[in-house]
Amino acid sequence: MAGDERIRLFCALQLPAEVLDEVVAWQERHLRGGRTVPRENLHVTLAFLGRRPADEVGQIVDELLVASAGAEPFELRPLRYRETRTVGMIVLDDPSGAGAALADDVQGRLERLGAYRRERRPWLPHVTVSRFRKAEGVRAEVTNMCSIHVVRSALYRSTLGRDGARYDALATAALGGT
């Protein structure tokens, strides 16, 4: 990547393989319309940075590493399915508040770098499972899904294409630094 190249970036929590299996099985049972988010793109966003200069990647990774090292692994729980105008998502419960604390730390660090501006609304832990032009009106339960034991975060590059976005992890970080 050239230093002056602008790339789409976001920081996210990576989902364990068994959770990805559960989410994909849920998608197959409940989603019919729209564009289902592929397994390799499922994640929980901590901060969407948008288009940033490629030469900022090193600093962003450093801040994500520090924030992740200071956070212990934690659990998120599927709560409900929700649709907005353009996406379907599984909203997650953050019973310990550790996910929100990590999101706040990452967002604060990136804000101080000048690489991010916080949204007005509070962080909502969720997994986007579908994208569409018009809400599908799906009424689906998320019962019997596994809890999510979060142990890693990542900085992703998002590359837009005709068939949707492709996400590539540029760096990953273990929570608690282990």
Secondary structure by P-SEA (a helix, b strand, c coil): ccccbbbbbbbbbbbcaaaaaaaaaaaaaccccccccccccccccccccccccccaaaaaaaaaaaaaaacccbbbbbcbbbbcccccccccccccaaaaaaaaaaaaaaaaacccccccccbbbbbbccccccccccccccccbbbbbccbbbbbbbbbccccbbbbbccccccccc
